[in-house]
């Protein structure tokens, strides 16, 4: 399949997606609990609470720290998916991608090195290691040096020169393979707590097989012909496949066997200073 040409799409009425995102749901608020001062605290002098002879400072009394049944509803503990925050969804909610799991995981990214490097930086921020097997080491060198605040969190390897990484639950590893549209076979054996992300600039002859066996697929803007292939392989709704040729540079479709989700990746100031702005092709 010949390498397609991607033209940037500009939509003055859009705020970054192909179409304006859905309205964000209204935010909510909760009542905060307060501690009423005790009489002895209100009568305290400028040097602090009054002392009781032989007892020192008064400790907390029981009654002000007991919640009423009506107050329990205001106590909440936000619990969500763990992983890497890759952007926001059309409802303007954080999109979290679980890249590292107890079982081996294969990920295919049809897109740019820029997107892969953003994912690498954010994976390192979660405490994981990143190993890059690439045919263009200089393009990854600056990012590898900047990641981890001086610690060796990202290692860069020539093609077929990567060694076993020794992943574990306390030291998970994301292996990024950046070797064009026809990457050679992966030499690393599947391991728990090790995920392999293969970067494809466009769909090549073996890409359909790779997408078919991947646990997770990320798609930046595609040509109409590529969109047709991906729609068939990933069993996407036709209206979803029709959007793929019109995505902006920082918008993606992430899909698996269980579903799909559009995500907009907003780079931070530090990521922009290091990697530049979003782009589809490098």
C-alpha positions, 0 to 999 in steps of 0.5 A: 500500500503506497504511503498516503498524503495527509493534508491538515484539516482546519475547521473554524467552527471547531475547537480541536475535534472534527465537530465541536465536542458534546457539552460538558455535563454540569459540575457538582459540588458538595458541602464541606464539613467544619469544626466549631471551636469549643468554648475554651478555644474561643476564650483562649488568649493570644498565646494559645488555649488555656492550660488545665493545671496538671493536664496540659492542652485539652485534646479533642472532645468526642461530640464535635467529631461525630458525623450525623447521618445526614453528613455522610452523603458529603463524604466521597472518595473518587475512584477511577481507572488507573493508568496514563492520562492521554487526553480528554474525551468528547465530554471533556472528561479525562481519558485514562489508558491502562498501558501496563497490566499483569498480562502481556499487552500489544498496542498498535499506534497508527500515527506519529512519533510525536504521539508516541513520545507523548505517551512515553513521557506520560508513562514515565511519569507514572513510575514505569520504564520505557525502552525504545527500539527504533531505526532513528535513535537520534530522534528519540535521544533528546526526549530520552535525556529529558525524561525522568529528571535525569534518571535513566527512565527511557533507554533507546536501542538500535533495531534488533539490539534490545535486550530483555527488560526484566519487567515486574510489578514494581518496575513495569516496562513499555516497549516502543517499536518505531521502525516504519510501516514494516517492522521486523518481528519482535525479539522480546518474549511476552512477559507480565507487566510488559506492554509493546507499542508498535508505531506505524506511520501508515498502513503497510502490507502486514498492518492488517494482521498487526491490527487484528491481533493487537489488544489496543489500537490507536488511530490518528488521521487516516486516508479514506482508503486506510479508514475503510481497511481499519473500519473493516478490521476493527469492526467499527461503525461506518459513521465512526470510520467516516470521521477518521480522515477528518481528525485534527492533529491531536485527536485520536480514536482508541479502539479495542475488542470491547469498544472505541473512544475518541480522545483529544491529547492536549500537550502540556507546556513542558511537552510542547517545549520538548517535542513541539506541537501536535502533528500527524507525520514526522 
